[in-house]
């Protein structure tokens, strides 16, 4: 039998995830603010649905 040529991939960091520590520009929202805005948007959409 002929030998198979094994090709290997370059090392990729062993599955470690790299997170950037730099702060990005933009609004900083807490999870509570996101939930409140979502509820307000849902109520607004429901109000528009039933007013037409």
PyMOL Python script that loads the backbone (N, CA, C, O; Angstrom):
from pymol import cmd

cmd.read_pdbstr("""\
ATOM      1  N   UNK A   1       0.829  -1.182   0.000  1.00  0.00           N
ATOM      2  CA  UNK A   1       0.000   0.000   0.000  1.00  0.00           C
ATOM      3  C   UNK A   1       0.873   1.244   0.000  1.00  0.00           C
ATOM      4  O   UNK A   1       1.969   1.264   0.559  1.00  0.00           O
ATOM      5  N   UNK A   2       0.360   2.261  -0.632  1.00  0.00           N
ATOM      6  CA  UNK A   2       1.087   3.529  -0.676  1.00  0.00           C
ATOM      7  C   UNK A   2       0.812   4.329   0.589  1.00  0.00           C
ATOM      8  O   UNK A   2      -0.281   4.269   1.152  1.00  0.00           O
ATOM      9  N   UNK A   3       1.819   5.079   1.027  1.00  0.00           N
ATOM     10  CA  UNK A   3       1.647   5.929   2.207  1.00  0.00           C
ATOM     11  C   UNK A   3       0.837   7.158   1.824  1.00  0.00           C
ATOM     12  O   UNK A   3       1.015   7.725   0.746  1.00  0.00           O
ATOM     13  N   UNK A   4      -0.043   7.555   2.711  1.00  0.00           N
ATOM     14  CA  UNK A   4      -0.836   8.765   2.484  1.00  0.00           C
ATOM     15  C   UNK A   4      -0.080   9.963   3.029  1.00  0.00           C
ATOM     16  O   UNK A   4       0.455   9.923   4.137  1.00  0.00           O
ATOM     17  N   UNK A   5      -0.039  11.030   2.240  1.00  0.00           N
ATOM     18  CA  UNK A   5       0.598  12.255   2.701  1.00  0.00           C
ATOM     19  C   UNK A   5      -0.348  12.986   3.638  1.00  0.00           C
ATOM     20  O   UNK A   5      -1.454  13.366   3.254  1.00  0.00           O
ATOM     21  N   UNK A   6       0.096  13.176   4.856  1.00  0.00           N
ATOM     22  CA  UNK A   6      -0.718  13.895   5.827  1.00  0.00           C
ATOM     23  C   UNK A   6      -0.346  15.363   5.790  1.00  0.00           C
ATOM     24  O   UNK A   6       0.816  15.729   5.964  1.00  0.00           O
ATOM     25  N   UNK A   7      -1.329  16.186   5.564  1.00  0.00           N
ATOM     26  CA  UNK A   7      -1.098  17.633   5.572  1.00  0.00           C
ATOM     27  C   UNK A   7      -1.699  18.193   6.846  1.00  0.00           C
ATOM     28  O   UNK A   7      -2.853  17.918   7.175  1.00  0.00           O
ATOM     29  N   UNK A   8      -0.918  18.974   7.552  1.00  0.00           N
ATOM     30  CA  UNK A   8      -1.397  19.540   8.805  1.00  0.00           C
ATOM     31  C   UNK A   8      -1.675  21.026   8.629  1.00  0.00           C
ATOM     32  O   UNK A   8      -1.063  21.708   7.808  1.00  0.00           O
ATOM     33  N   UNK A   9      -2.603  21.490   9.417  1.00  0.00           N
ATOM     34  CA  UNK A   9      -2.941  22.909   9.425  1.00  0.00           C
ATOM     35  C   UNK A   9      -2.013  23.649  10.391  1.00  0.00           C
ATOM     36  O   UNK A   9      -1.492  23.046  11.329  1.00  0.00           O
ATOM     37  N   UNK A  10      -1.806  24.935  10.173  1.00  0.00           N
ATOM     38  CA  UNK A  10      -0.984  25.708  11.126  1.00  0.00           C
ATOM     39  C   UNK A  10      -1.678  25.810  12.481  1.00  0.00           C
ATOM     40  O   UNK A  10      -2.904  25.738  12.551  1.00  0.00           O
ATOM     41  N   UNK A  11      -0.923  25.975  13.539  1.00  0.00           N
ATOM     42  CA  UNK A  11      -1.534  26.086  14.868  1.00  0.00           C
ATOM     43  C   UNK A  11      -2.473  27.286  14.940  1.00  0.00           C
ATOM     44  O   UNK A  11      -2.190  28.352  14.395  1.00  0.00           O
ATOM     45  N   UNK A  12      -3.591  27.087  15.624  1.00  0.00           N
ATOM     46  CA  UNK A  12      -4.603  28.141  15.652  1.00  0.00           C
ATOM     47  C   UNK A  12      -4.878  28.674  17.050  1.00  0.00           C
ATOM     48  O   UNK A  12      -5.924  29.289  17.260  1.00  0.00           O
ATOM     49  N   UNK A  13      -4.016  28.475  17.985  1.00  0.00           N
ATOM     50  CA  UNK A  13      -4.226  29.013  19.323  1.00  0.00           C
ATOM     51  C   UNK A  13      -4.926  28.041  20.253  1.00  0.00           C
ATOM     52  O   UNK A  13      -5.377  28.439  21.326  1.00  0.00           O
ATOM     53  N   UNK A  14      -5.027  26.799  19.877  1.00  0.00           N
ATOM     54  CA  UNK A  14      -5.589  25.735  20.717  1.00  0.00           C
ATOM     55  C   UNK A  14      -7.022  26.022  21.155  1.00  0.00           C
ATOM     56  O   UNK A  14      -7.411  25.652  22.262  1.00  0.00           O
ATOM     57  N   UNK A  15      -7.804  26.670  20.311  1.00  0.00           N
ATOM     58  CA  UNK A  15      -9.206  26.903  20.618  1.00  0.00           C
ATOM     59  C   UNK A  15      -9.468  28.048  21.570  1.00  0.00           C
ATOM     60  O   UNK A  15     -10.605  28.223  22.008  1.00  0.00           O
ATOM     61  N   UNK A  16      -8.476  28.823  21.903  1.00  0.00           N
ATOM     62  CA  UNK A  16      -8.677  29.951  22.807  1.00  0.00           C
ATOM     63  C   UNK A  16      -9.338  31.102  22.057  1.00  0.00           C
ATOM     64  O   UNK A  16      -9.030  31.356  20.892  1.00  0.00           O
ATOM     65  N   UNK A  17     -10.227  31.778  22.719  1.00  0.00           N
ATOM     66  CA  UNK A  17     -10.925  32.908  22.117  1.00  0.00           C
ATOM     67  C   UNK A  17     -10.253  34.187  22.579  1.00  0.00           C
ATOM     68  O   UNK A  17      -9.965  34.363  23.763  1.00  0.00           O
ATOM     69  N   UNK A  18     -10.010  35.069  21.636  1.00  0.00           N
ATOM     70  CA  UNK A  18      -9.362  36.340  21.987  1.00  0.00           C
ATOM     71  C   UNK A  18     -10.404  37.444  22.009  1.00  0.00           C
ATOM     72  O   UNK A  18     -11.072  37.698  21.007  1.00  0.00           O
ATOM     73  N   UNK A  19     -10.539  38.094  23.143  1.00  0.00           N
ATOM     74  CA  UNK A  19     -11.470  39.202  23.292  1.00  0.00           C
ATOM     75  C   UNK A  19     -10.664  40.499  23.320  1.00  0.00           C
ATOM     76  O   UNK A  19      -9.603  40.575  23.940  1.00  0.00           O
ATOM     77  N   UNK A  20     -11.177  41.496  22.651  1.00  0.00           N
ATOM     78  CA  UNK A  20     -10.500  42.781  22.642  1.00  0.00           C
ATOM     79  C   UNK A  20     -10.854  43.538  23.909  1.00  0.00           C
ATOM     80  O   UNK A  20     -12.021  43.606  24.295  1.00  0.00           O
ATOM     81  N   UNK A  21      -9.870  44.091  24.538  1.00  0.00           N
ATOM     82  CA  UNK A  21     -10.083  44.806  25.783  1.00  0.00           C
ATOM     83  C   UNK A  21     -10.298  46.298  25.574  1.00  0.00           C
ATOM     84  O   UNK A  21     -10.541  47.029  26.534  1.00  0.00           O
ATOM     85  N   UNK A  22     -10.213  46.746  24.349  1.00  0.00           N
ATOM     86  CA  UNK A  22     -10.393  48.164  24.087  1.00  0.00           C
ATOM     87  C   UNK A  22     -11.875  48.516  24.173  1.00  0.00           C
ATOM     88  O   UNK A  22     -12.740  47.756  23.740  1.00  0.00           O
ATOM     89  N   UNK A  23     -12.140  49.677  24.737  1.00  0.00           N
ATOM     90  CA  UNK A  23     -13.509  50.161  24.813  1.00  0.00           C
ATOM     91  C   UNK A  23     -13.907  50.729  23.455  1.00  0.00           C
ATOM     92  O   UNK A  23     -13.130  51.450  22.829  1.00  0.00           O
ATOM     93  N   UNK A  24     -15.103  50.409  23.002  1.00  0.00           N
ATOM     94  CA  UNK A  24     -15.574  50.954  21.737  1.00  0.00           C
ATOM     95  C   UNK A  24     -16.486  52.134  22.014  1.00  0.00           C
ATOM     96  O   UNK A  24     -17.059  52.249  23.098  1.00  0.00           O
ATOM     97  N   UNK A  25     -16.616  53.006  21.028  1.00  0.00           N
ATOM     98  CA  UNK A  25     -17.495  54.163  21.179  1.00  0.00           C
ATOM     99  C   UNK A  25     -18.935  53.706  21.048  1.00  0.00           C
ATOM    100  O   UNK A  25     -19.238  52.741  20.347  1.00  0.00           O
ATOM    101  N   UNK A  26     -19.799  54.403  21.724  1.00  0.00           N
ATOM    102  CA  UNK A  26     -21.210  54.086  21.644  1.00  0.00           C
ATOM    103  C   UNK A  26     -21.842  54.162  23.016  1.00  0.00           C
ATOM    104  O   UNK A  26     -21.151  54.295  24.026  1.00  0.00           O
ATOM    105  N   UNK A  27     -23.164  54.076  23.044  1.00  0.00           N
ATOM    106  CA  UNK A  27     -23.858  54.176  24.329  1.00  0.00           C
ATOM    107  C   UNK A  27     -23.604  52.937  25.187  1.00  0.00           C
ATOM    108  O   UNK A  27     -23.542  51.818  24.680  1.00  0.00           O
ATOM    109  N   UNK A  28     -23.461  53.152  26.463  1.00  0.00           N
ATOM    110  CA  UNK A  28     -23.292  52.062  27.414  1.00  0.00           C
ATOM    111  C   UNK A  28     -24.653  51.844  28.090  1.00  0.00           C
ATOM    112  O   UNK A  28     -25.142  52.712  28.812  1.00  0.00           O
ATOM    113  N   UNK A  29     -25.249  50.683  27.849  1.00  0.00           N
ATOM    114  CA  UNK A  29     -26.564  50.379  28.395  1.00  0.00           C
ATOM    115  C   UNK A  29     -26.457  49.191  29.343  1.00  0.00           C
ATOM    116  O   UNK A  29     -25.742  48.223  29.083  1.00  0.00           O
ATOM    117  N   UNK A  30     -27.180  49.290  30.434  1.00  0.00           N
ATOM    118  CA  UNK A  30     -27.236  48.162  31.350  1.00  0.00           C
ATOM    119  C   UNK A  30     -28.297  47.177  30.845  1.00  0.00           C
ATOM    120  O   UNK A  30     -29.157  47.557  30.050  1.00  0.00           O
ATOM    121  N   UNK A  31     -28.249  45.943  31.286  1.00  0.00           N
ATOM    122  CA  UNK A  31     -29.270  44.973  30.867  1.00  0.00           C
ATOM    123  C   UNK A  31     -30.692  45.403  31.237  1.00  0.00           C
ATOM    124  O   UNK A  31     -31.642  45.118  30.508  1.00  0.00           O
ATOM    125  N   UNK A  32     -30.831  46.091  32.373  1.00  0.00           N
ATOM    126  CA  UNK A  32     -32.153  46.554  32.783  1.00  0.00           C
ATOM    127  C   UNK A  32     -32.694  47.591  31.808  1.00  0.00           C
ATOM    128  O   UNK A  32     -33.883  47.586  31.493  1.00  0.00           O
ATOM    129  N   UNK A  33     -31.833  48.475  31.333  1.00  0.00           N
ATOM    130  CA  UNK A  33     -32.273  49.484  30.370  1.00  0.00           C
ATOM    131  C   UNK A  33     -32.718  48.836  29.062  1.00  0.00           C
ATOM    132  O   UNK A  33     -33.688  49.283  28.451  1.00  0.00           O
ATOM    133  N   UNK A  34     -32.027  47.799  28.632  1.00  0.00           N
ATOM    134  CA  UNK A  34     -32.398  47.106  27.398  1.00  0.00           C
ATOM    135  C   UNK A  34     -33.758  46.439  27.551  1.00  0.00           C
ATOM    136  O   UNK A  34     -34.582  46.496  26.638  1.00  0.00           O
ATOM    137  N   UNK A  35     -33.999  45.807  28.694  1.00  0.00           N
ATOM    138  CA  UNK A  35     -35.283  45.147  28.929  1.00  0.00           C
ATOM    139  C   UNK A  35     -36.405  46.175  28.973  1.00  0.00           C
ATOM    140  O   UNK A  35     -37.467  45.955  28.390  1.00  0.00           O
ATOM    141  N   UNK A  36     -36.186  47.284  29.649  1.00  0.00           N
ATOM    142  CA  UNK A  36     -37.215  48.333  29.750  1.00  0.00           C
ATOM    143  C   UNK A  36     -37.533  48.900  28.371  1.00  0.00           C
ATOM    144  O   UNK A  36     -38.703  49.087  28.037  1.00  0.00           O
ATOM    145  N   UNK A  37     -36.513  49.175  27.569  1.00  0.00           N
ATOM    146  CA  UNK A  37     -36.764  49.709  26.223  1.00  0.00           C
ATOM    147  C   UNK A  37     -37.509  48.699  25.352  1.00  0.00           C
ATOM    148  O   UNK A  37     -38.344  49.083  24.533  1.00  0.00           O
ATOM    149  N   UNK A  38     -37.212  47.414  25.525  1.00  0.00           N
ATOM    150  CA  UNK A  38     -37.903  46.384  24.759  1.00  0.00           C
ATOM    151  C   UNK A  38     -39.375  46.315  25.138  1.00  0.00           C
ATOM    152  O   UNK A  38     -40.233  46.187  24.266  1.00  0.00           O
ATOM    153  N   UNK A  39     -39.672  46.397  26.422  1.00  0.00           N
ATOM    154  CA  UNK A  39     -41.064  46.372  26.879  1.00  0.00           C
ATOM    155  C   UNK A  39     -41.807  47.600  26.367  1.00  0.00           C
ATOM    156  O   UNK A  39     -42.946  47.487  25.914  1.00  0.00           O
ATOM    157  N   UNK A  40     -41.181  48.763  26.433  1.00  0.00           N
ATOM    158  CA  UNK A  40     -41.819  49.989  25.945  1.00  0.00           C
ATOM    159  C   UNK A  40     -42.084  49.888  24.445  1.00  0.00           C
ATOM    160  O   UNK A  40     -43.149  50.297  23.983  1.00  0.00           O
ATOM    161  N   UNK A  41     -41.140  49.355  23.683  1.00  0.00           N
ATOM    162  CA  UNK A  41     -41.335  49.192  22.247  1.00  0.00           C
ATOM    163  C   UNK A  41     -42.458  48.207  21.949  1.00  0.00           C
ATOM    164  O   UNK A  41     -43.239  48.425  21.024  1.00  0.00           O
ATOM    165  N   UNK A  42     -42.548  47.135  22.716  1.00  0.00           N
ATOM    166  CA  UNK A  42     -43.619  46.160  22.513  1.00  0.00           C
ATOM    167  C   UNK A  42     -44.977  46.778  22.804  1.00  0.00           C
ATOM    168  O   UNK A  42     -45.931  46.553  22.059  1.00  0.00           O
ATOM    169  N   UNK A  43     -45.077  47.554  23.876  1.00  0.00           N
ATOM    170  CA  UNK A  43     -46.349  48.213  24.213  1.00  0.00           C
ATOM    171  C   UNK A  43     -46.713  49.218  23.131  1.00  0.00           C
ATOM    172  O   UNK A  43     -47.881  49.321  22.756  1.00  0.00           O
ATOM    173  N   UNK A  44     -45.739  49.958  22.626  1.00  0.00           N
ATOM    174  CA  UNK A  44     -45.989  50.920  21.560  1.00  0.00           C
ATOM    175  C   UNK A  44     -46.493  50.218  20.295  1.00  0.00           C
ATOM    176  O   UNK A  44     -47.420  50.700  19.643  1.00  0.00           O
ATOM    177  N   UNK A  45     -45.886  49.087  19.951  1.00  0.00           N
ATOM    178  CA  UNK A  45     -46.318  48.339  18.761  1.00  0.00           C
ATOM    179  C   UNK A  45     -47.733  47.799  18.939  1.00  0.00           C
ATOM    180  O   UNK A  45     -48.530  47.833  18.002  1.00  0.00           O
ATOM    181  N   UNK A  46     -48.049  47.304  20.128  1.00  0.00           N
ATOM    182  CA  UNK A  46     -49.406  46.812  20.397  1.00  0.00           C
ATOM    183  C   UNK A  46     -50.424  47.953  20.324  1.00  0.00           C
ATOM    184  O   UNK A  46     -51.523  47.776  19.799  1.00  0.00           O
ATOM    185  N   UNK A  47     -50.059  49.105  20.844  1.00  0.00           N
ATOM    186  CA  UNK A  47     -50.965  50.267  20.792  1.00  0.00           C
ATOM    187  C   UNK A  47     -51.231  50.664  19.343  1.00  0.00           C
ATOM    188  O   UNK A  47     -52.364  50.990  18.989  1.00  0.00           O
ATOM    189  N   UNK A  48     -50.206  50.640  18.513  1.00  0.00           N
ATOM    190  CA  UNK A  48     -50.404  50.964  17.098  1.00  0.00           C
ATOM    191  C   UNK A  48     -51.246  49.905  16.387  1.00  0.00           C
ATOM    192  O   UNK A  48     -52.042  50.229  15.506  1.00  0.00           O
ATOM    193  N   UNK A  49     -51.070  48.646  16.768  1.00  0.00           N
ATOM    194  CA  UNK A  49     -51.820  47.543  16.153  1.00  0.00           C
ATOM    195  C   UNK A  49     -53.317  47.698  16.416  1.00  0.00           C
ATOM    196  O   UNK A  49     -54.125  47.496  15.509  1.00  0.00           O
ATOM    197  N   UNK A  50     -53.696  48.051  17.638  1.00  0.00           N
ATOM    198  CA  UNK A  50     -55.105  48.112  17.992  1.00  0.00           C
ATOM    199  C   UNK A  50     -55.738  49.466  17.707  1.00  0.00           C
ATOM    200  O   UNK A  50     -56.962  49.587  17.755  1.00  0.00           O
ATOM    201  N   UNK A  51     -54.943  50.484  17.413  1.00  0.00           N
ATOM    202  CA  UNK A  51     -55.518  51.807  17.154  1.00  0.00           C
ATOM    203  C   UNK A  51     -55.958  51.952  15.706  1.00  0.00           C
ATOM    204  O   UNK A  51     -56.754  52.841  15.402  1.00  0.00           O
ATOM    205  N   UNK A  52     -55.479  51.128  14.823  1.00  0.00           N
ATOM    206  CA  UNK A  52     -55.813  51.272  13.395  1.00  0.00           C
ATOM    207  C   UNK A  52     -57.083  50.576  13.027  1.00  0.00           C
ATOM    208  O   UNK A  52     -57.491  50.609  11.866  1.00  0.00           O
TER     209      UNK A  52
END
""", "prot")
cmd.dss("prot")
cmd.show_as("cartoon", "prot")
cmd.util.cbc("prot")
cmd.orient("prot")
